[in-house]
Structure formats: structure tokens, C-alpha cells
Amino acid sequence: TATDAAGHTSEFSGAYVLSACSALPSLVVTTTADVVADDCVTSLREAINYSNSNPGHDTITFNISGSGVQTIQPLSALPTITDPVTIDGYSQPGTNTNSSAGAGNAVLLIELDGTVAGAAANGLWITAGNTTIRGLTINRFGSAGIKLQTGGGNVIEGNYIGTDATGMQGRTNQLYGIEVVGGSGGNVIGTNGDGVNDLSERNVLSANYTANVTVSGTGTDVRIEAGSQGNRIGTDADGSGDLEERNIISRNFVNVPTLPGSGSGIYISGNDTINNVVAGNFVGTDVTGTDRLSQTHGIMIQNSRENRIGTNGDGIRDDVERNLISGNSFGVQLEESTDILIAGNYIGTDVTATASLSNAATGINLVDSSRITIGGTTPAFRNIISGNGWYGITISDAVAGSFDNVIQGNFIGTDVTGTVAIDNGFSGEHAGIRIGGQRTLVGGTALGARNVISGNRAHGIIIEGPIENQLHGFNVVEGNYIGTDVTGTVDLGNNYSGIFINRSDNNQIGGTTEEAGNLISANRLYGIYLHDTGHTGNKNGNVIQGNWIGLDATGNGLL
């Protein structure tokens, strides 16, 4: 082991060498070799070690001789980044940043390949905070491509994570593309939206990239957990470069039962993991938003609270905060979570919301989750939830129960105009909405609360009690159009019943005011059907009042 005059050694694990070729160790990486030695060249390992030992923000750049992609294969995990730094892959000569709002035309020439780094190695593990990683290809690591822990305020921009350097071939990181844990908050994954180089700041989080389509692979692309707060995935909707802030997050098709969140494009978990925003992304589709690249869950949130998927409805670029969440098995899955807003998204359609691009099972699936708001009372909050294979929305009780959820202002089973059917479901047991919890409000009496629930393959709404004595009932359906178009004057009937109540008690359909009444017309079998399969006590206390059934919205025509 060599030791310089300052006491620095050449131990591989965490030292740098004061080279005889320069007065100070360099922050310019000049070799792909993973060495720590007095050899007049600087490896990435040496540069990180020196940056860690030099308090204050540093910048690591690249000037590796030779043409084409320069692949760095660490022989063990790289040092954890413990002091703020920018690692700038765009600095390598010959690199070109992305300038296309479409499929992308970046040329990335620095590749971190984790093939021989060890089964548990992360590509880059950052605890320092205030660190920027840009212009790198990061693939084949045993754990995460990038792991953010403890320190926040990091920026991850313009990287290929899970592909080769062309973005055309899958090079899977075995667990996650990006993992955010340990309270790391305020991170930006994508562009900062300042209008400067925003296109170049888009990440591709993937494992395969075929025919100019981003595809993701095993594990999870973006994982946020363990008290990490205030992260943003996608656009900030500030009016500057918003479309360029989109991430393409798709094809996490491997689901490992022992690994929470596996098979998800985005995974958020933990009771203190709050105030995270997912906005403006394509989740489960290709870069054009017209073809599916399947994964199990587009977005999965477990045991978390106070997060947002989509727009905040503040009137500032609400449309670009829309996520397209299609082509997955389940679009959005919430488990044991509370106080989540899902607003302004297209779920189950293509990017135009005029054609189906189905989530194979369900658009939004709530399990033991409460105080979830789907939509809102202004058009900006409206979700288009259509074209899904089973249900548009399901709410169910497994253990803890689902309570006090709100579904307002959405189009469920139609296109973006509310005049053309894009049906949810493929058999008689499916519906636009299936409710198995308690105290769900569908619609409301407030201006703008009306849902249009029409054009679905089977039922418009199913309200269903449990097989055993789980909590259920006390749901309210009011102020909706069920079976008509958005005008309430054109037949857009659900193929079975408008509302099907099965083994559920004490539900209210309509109300005593004009605003509370539902328009339930043009459905192929029944307007409202109460059904029992032998369970005692079924249909007790259900109230149906103040609805228009079989009429149009004027009250003068039949539908």
C-alpha cells in the first residue's frame, strides 16, 4: 500500500492518490479503468474519492481518449457520494444532448456497466444531497442504477437508466432504476423546467428500448420510500419546457412476490413518505403514447399519504401535469394509503384520449385505502378513465377497509369529449366503477361534481357487499349521468345496468334536491338493479330517490 506525504493511501476502497503528474488529484476522468494508482490518469473511482474528501461542491467531468462509447466497469461498488458533486457525462467529447420532444436523439458516451461490480452494488449511491447526475448511461448493476438516501435536493437529468448507450437495447439494473430512501426529499427526476436545455434533461428509465420506444425491465423504475418527501417525478408545470420534463416509465414486467413494488413503474411507500408529485409522465406506454409497453403496476403506492398523481388544478399548465397511465395490468394501485389526489390523468386511453390503450385489468384499484380523491369539481381535475380491461375504478376492503373516498367530475367509459364510448370491461361482471368499501361519494351536488359513467361493456356502477361480514354500504351516488353522453341527451348506454347493487346495504342513489338526482338512462338492461344471491339482510336501507330514469336531461325525451 502506497502512502503519500499527506497520508493518503492507495487502498482501493476509499482513497485517492496524489499523482506525481499533477499538484492535486484531478476531477477530470481520463480512463475507463477502475484503478486507484499513481499512474497519471484519473479513474471515476479516484475522482469520487477526491470529491468526497474535498468539502464543498465539486464537478466531475470526462475527457477519455478514443471515439465512441466509453464503458466503465467498476470492479466493486463505487464509493458512496458523501459530499455534493455534479457528475457530468455530457462533458465527454462527442456527446450530444437530446433536442427532440419525440423519441429522443441524445448521444451518450459515458456508460457505467455494473456487470462485475457485485450482486448488491448500486451504480451511484448518493447520501450527500445537492448532487446532480447527468448524461450517463447506467446499467447492469445488481441493485439500483441510482440510489438517493438521506440527503435531498438531488437532480437526476438526461440519463439512460436500464438501457445501453444507444437507448435501443435493454441492460437491466436488477432491482430499481432509481431508488429514493432514508428521508431523501426535494429531488428532481427529470428537467428543472427553467427553459434552458429542458429537452436534454429528460431521463429514460428503462430496460429495453425497441423501435424508438422506451421500455423498462425488472424491478421498479422509480422507488420512493422510508420517509422521503417532496420529490417530483416529471413536470413542474411552470410554463417553461413542461412537455420536455416528461419521463417515459414502462415495461417493468417482472413481479417478485418477496420484493415490494416489483413490477411497478413508480413505487411509493411508507407512512412518512409524503408530498411527492407524479406529473406529466407516460407510464406504461411508448414515447408516442400510442402503444403499450406492459408492466404490472403503472404506479403503486403502499402505506403512504398526501401524495399527488396528476394536476394540482391551480390553473397553471394543468394539462401538462397530466399523466398518461395506460398499457399496464393495473394503472394505479393504492394499498393502505390515505389522502391521495388522482386528478387530470388519462388512464386506459392513448395520448389523445380518443382510443383505448387499456390497462389489462383496472385503471385505478384502491385496496384498504381511504380519503382518496379521484377527480374534482373543475375540468382540470377530470380524469378520463376508459378502455380498461376489467374496471375503470375498484374500491375494495381486504383487512382495514376503504372509507370516505370521493369520485367526482370524471369521464368513465367515454372519450375526452364525453360523447363517444371507450368501454371499460369485457364481461358481465365488470363495470365503470366497482365499490366494495364504505361511505364512497360518487358525484355530488356541487357544480362540476358530476361524473359521466357511460358506454361501459357491462354495468355503469356496481355496489357490492362482502361475502362475509366485512364493512360495506353507506355509499352515495348523486348528480351523475349514467348511460348518456355529457349533454344528457344522447344514448351512450352501459351494456348491462346503470347501477347494480349486490349484497350491500344503506346506500343512497339520488337525493331530495334537484342537484342530487342522477340521470340514469339508455342502459341496455336496467336503470338500477338490486340483486341478492341468498345472503340475509341484503338491500336493507337502500334509498333510491329523486333520479330521472329513462329520460333525457331535459325531462321531455325518452332514452
N, C-alpha and C positions, 0 to 999 in steps of 0.2 A: 504493500500500500504506500503510495507516494503522498508526501505531505509538503505543502508549500510553506513560505515564510510566515504566512498569516495563519497557518494551522489548518488549512483546508486540505482534505484528503481526496483521493480518487475512488473512495468506496462507491460502488455502483448505486447504492440505494438512495443517496440524497445529497451528494456533494457536487461541487463544480471544481474545475481545475484552473488555476491562474496560469494561462498559457504563456510560455516564453515568447510567443509570437506577437503578443499584444500586452498593453499595460493592464487591461481589465478583461474579464470574461465578456464574450460577445452575446448580444441578444439577437444577432442575425444567424439563423440556422443555415449552415452551408453544406451539410451532409445528410444523407438518409440513414447512415449508420447509427446504431443505438449504442453509443460508447460514451464513457467519461474518461478522457485521457488528454495528456499534453501533446496533442497531435496537430495543432494549428488549424483545426476545423472545429465547428460548433455543431453539436447534435441538439435535437429538440430537448432531450433529457437535460443536457447541460444548461440550455437556455432557461428551462423552467426552474432548475435548481438555483441558478443565479438570480432570477427574478424573485423567487421566494426569499432569498437572503438579502435582497436589496429593498428596504422599506419604501413604499410609495408605488405609484402606478408605473409599470413598465410596458413596453410594446415589443413583442417578439415578431420579427419578420423573417422572410425566407429569401435566400439567394443561392439556390442549389444549382450547380452547373449541369448542363445537359438539357436536351429537349424532352417534351412530353411529360407525362405524369411522373412525379417523384413520390415513390411509396416508402413510407417509414414504417417498419415493422418492429415495434418495441419488443424486447426480449423478456420483459416483465412489465408489470403495471407502471405507467409513468408516474412521477411524483405528484401527489395531490397539490393542487394550486392553492396556496395559503396566503398569497399576497396579490392584490389586484393587478391584472395584466390584460392586455389585448394580444390575442394570438391571431395574426392577420395572414390568412392563406392567400388573400388577394395580392399580397406583396410579391409573390413569386413571379419572376419574369415570364411573360407569355400568358398569364391568366387574364381572362375576360369575365367581367361581371355580367349578370343577366340584364338584358334590356327589353325583354319581351313580356307582355302581360299575358301571353298564352302559355305554350308548353315550356318555354324557357330556352335560353341559348347560352347559358353560362359555360365557361371553360375553367374548371377547377383542376389545378395541377399539384396540389399537396394532398396526399392520401395517407391517413392513419389506418393501418391494417393490423387488427388485433389477433391474427391467426396464431401467433406464438407467444402472446403476452400472458397467457394463463387463463384458466377457466373462469376465474372471478374478476378479471380485470375490467375496469371501465376505460373507455377511450380517454376521456378527460374528466377528472373528479375535482370539482371546484368547491372549496369551502370559504374562500376569501370574500366573495361578493364583489360587486362592481367590476366584474370581469366581462370582456367581450370575446366571443369566439366567432370568427367569420371566415368564409371562403375555404372551408376544409371539407374533405370527404372523410367520413369516419365510419368504419365498417368492421365486421367480423370480430368484435370484442365479446367476451364471454358474458358480460353483464350489460351495462348501459353504454350507449355511444357517448353521451354526456350526462354526468350526474352533478346536480346542484344541491348542495347541502349547507345548511346554517346561514351563510352569508347570502344576502339578497342583492337586488339591483343589477343582475346579470343580463346581458344581451346575447342572444343566440341568433345569428342572422346569416343568410346566404350560404348555408351549408347543405351538403348531401349527407344524410344520415341513414345508412342502411342500403346504399347502392354503391356501385363502382363509381369511378370519377367521371364517367360519361353520363351517369344517371340512367343508363339503359339496361343494367344488369343488377339483379339482387345480390347484395352482400350483407347478410343478416347479422345484426347485433342480437345476441341470443335472448336477452331479456327486454330491454327498452331502448328506444331511440333516445329519448330524453327523460330523465328521472329527476323529480324535484322533491326533496325530503328535508326533514330536520328543521322546519320553520323557515326555509329559504323563501323569501317573498319579494314581490315587486319586480319579478323578472319579465323580460320581454322576449317572447319566442316568435320571431318574425321581424318585420320592419318597425322602426320607431315612428314612421309616418310623418316625417318632417319635410317631405317634399324633396329631399336630397337623396338620390340613389335608392329610392324605395324599392324599385324592381329588383335590385341586386340583393336586397335583404330578405327575400323570400327563402324559406327553408323547404327542402323536400325531405320528408320523414317517411322512409320507405324501405322495402326490402327487395322489390323488383321494380323495374321501370321498363315497360314494353310498349313499343309503337307510340313513343312520345306520351306515355301515360304513366303517371306516378302510381306505384303500387307499394304497399307496405307488407311486412312479413311477421315473423313470430313475435310473441310477446305483446308489447304495448308501445305505441309511438311516443306518446307524451304521458307521463305518470306524475301526478302531483299528490302528495300525501304528507302525513305527520306534521300537521300544523302549519303548512306552507300557505301563505296568504297573499292576496293582491297580485297574483300572476295574471298575465294576459296572453292568450293564445289567439293570434290573429290581429284584426284591425283595432285601432283606437278611435276610428270614425271622426277624426279631427278635420276632415276635408282635404287632407294633403296626402296623396299617394295611397288612399284607402284600399283600392282594388289590389294594389301590389302587395298589400300586407297579408294576403291570403296564404294560408298553408294548405297543402294537399295531404290529407291524412287517410290512408287507405290500406286494405289488404293485410290486416293482422288476423290471419286465418287460423292460427294455431292456438287452441284453447287448452291450457294446462290446468286441471282442476285444483292442484295444490298451490297455484300461483294466482293470488287475487288480481283481477283486472286483466289477466292474459286474454288475448284475442280482442282487445279493445283498441280503438284508435286513440282515444283520450280516456285516461283513468284518473279520477279524483277521489280521494278517500281521507277519512279522519275528521273527527268532530270539530277540531280547531283548524281545519283546512277550509278557510272561508274567503269570501270576496275575490274569488277567481272568476275570470271572464273568458268565455269561449265565443268569439265573434268573427264573422266574415270568412269562415273556412269551408272547404269542400271536404266532407268526411264520408268516405266510402265510395267516392266516385273518381273518375279520371279528371284531368286538368280542365277538360271542356265542360264537365258537369253533365255529360250526356251518356256515359257508360259506367256500369257498376264495376267496382273492384272490391269484392266482398270481404267482410270481416265479421266477427261475431257480434260485437257491440261497437257502434259508432262512437258513442260517448257513454261511459259508465261512471256513476257517482255512487259511492257507498259510504254510509255513516258520516255524511258531511252536511253542511248547511250554508246558506247565504251565498250561493254561487249563482252565476247567470250564464245562460246559453242563449245567445242572440242579442237583441237590441235592448237598450235601456229606455227607448221611447222618448228621448229628450228633444226630438225634432232636429237633431244634428246628424245627418247622414245615417238615419236609421236603416235605410235599405242596404247599405254596405256592411252593416253589422249582422246581416242575415247569414246564418249557416245553411248550407245545403247538406242535409244528412240523409243520404239515400244509398242504396246498394248494399246495406249491411243486413245481418239477420235481424237484430234489434237496432233501431235508430238511436234512441236514448233509453238507457236503463238506469233507474234510480232505486236504490235499496237502502232502507232505514235512513233516509235523508229528509231534511226539512228545509223550508223557506228557500226553495229554488225557483227561479223565474226562467221559463222557457218561452221566448217571445220572438216573433218576426221571422221564423225559420221556414224553409221548405223541407218537408220531411216525407220522403217517399216518392217525390217527383223529380223530374230533371230540373236543370237550372232555370228554365223558363216557367216552371210550374204549369205547363200545358200538356205534359205527358208523364206517364208512370215511369219511375226508376225505383222500383219497390225495395223497401226493406222486407226481406223474405217473410219475417214473422210480424212484428209490431213496430209501429212508428215510435210511440212513447210508452214505456212499460214502467209503471210505478208499483213497487212492492214494499209494503210496510213503510210508506213514506207519506208525510203529512205537510199541510200548508204549502203545497206545490201550486204555483200559478202557471197555467198554460194559456198563453194569450193575454188579453187585456181589453180595455174598452175604447181604444183608439185603433185606427187601421194599421199604424206602425207595429202594434203588438201582435197583429194577426199572424198565426201560423197557418200554412197550407199543409194539411196532414191527410194525404191522399195517396192511393196507389199501393198501399202496403198489403202484404200477403194475407195476414190474419185480421188484425185490428188496427185502427188508427191510434187509439189510446186504450190502454188497460190499466185499471186500478185494482189491486188485489191485496188481501190480507194473508200473510203467511204465519207470522207469530205476533208481532207488535201491533199490527193493524194499520190501516190508512185512513186518515181523518182530515176533514176540513180542506180538501183540495178544491181548486177553482178552475173551471174550463170556460173561457169567455172569448168571444169575438173571432173565433176560428172558422175556417172553411175545412170541413171534414168530409171528404169524398168528392170534392169538386176541384176544378182548376182554379187558377188565380183570379179569374173573373167571377167565379161563383155561378156560372151558367152552363158549364159542361162537366159531365160526370167523369171522375177518375176514381174508380171504386176501390175501397178497402175491402179485403176479404175474398175468399174463393169458395166458401161453402156456407151452408145454412147456419152453422154455429158461430159465425163471425159477425162483426159489426164495426161501425164507425167508432163507437165508444163502448167499452165494457167496464161496468162499475161493480166491484165487489167489496168496496170499503164502506165507510160511514160518512155522512154529512158532506158529500160532494155536491158542489153547486155547478150545474151545467147551464150557462147563460146567466140570466139575472134581469132585473128591472131597470138597471142603469142604461143610459144611452150608449150604444155601442157594444153592449154585453152579449148581443145575440150571436149564437153560432148558426151557421148553415150546415146541417148534417144530412146530406142528401147524396143520392147516386151510389150508395154502397151496395156491395154484392148481396148482402143478406139484410141484417137489421140496421136501423139507424143507431139506436142505443139499446144495449142490454143492461138491465139492473138485476144482478144475480146474487142471491144469498148463498151462504156456505153449505157444504154437505153436512158439517157438524155445527156445533153451537158457537161459531166464531161471531164476532161483532159485525153487524151489517145493518143496512137500512138508513132511514132518515136522510135520504138524498133528495135534492131539489132540482127539478128540471123546469126552467121557466124562460119565456121570452125568445124561444128558438124557432127557426124554420127547419122543419124535419120532413124532407121529401119534396121540397120545392127548390127552385133556384133562388138567388139572392133577392130577386124582386118579389118573391112570394106569389107569382102569378103564372109560373111555367112549371110543368111537370118535370121533376128530376128525382123521381121516387126511389126510395130504397127498395130492394128486390123482395124483402120479406116485410117485417113490421117496422113502423116508425119507432115505437118503443116496445120492448119485450121485457116484462117484469117476471122473474122466475125465482120463487122461493125467497122473496125479500119483502120486508115489512116497513110500514111507516114512511113510505116515500111520497113526495108531493110532486105531482105533474100539473103545472099551471099554478093559478092562484086567484086571489079575489080582485086584483086590479087588472086593467087592460094590458098593462106592460108585462104582467106575469104570464099571460096566456101564451101558449105555444101554438104555432100554425103547423098542424100535423096532417099532411095531405099528400095524395098521389102515390102513397106506398102500395106495393103490389098485393100484400095480404091484408094486414090490419093496421089501423092507425095506432092503437095501443092494445097489447095482448098480455093478459095476466095468466100465468101458467103455473101448474103445480104437478110434481111427479110423485106425490104421496107423502111429502113432508108435512107434518102437522104445523098449524099456525101460519101457513103461507098466506100472503096477501092481507094480513091483518093491518089495519090502519093506513093503507094506501089511500091517498086523496087525489082525485082527478077532477079539476075544475077550471073553468074559465078559458078552455082551449077552443080553437077553431079546428075542427077535424073534418076533412073532405072539402073544405072551401079554399078559395084563394085569399090573398091578403086583403082584397077589397071587401070580402064578405058577400060579393054578388055573383061569383062564379064558382063552379064545381071543379075540383081536381081529384 
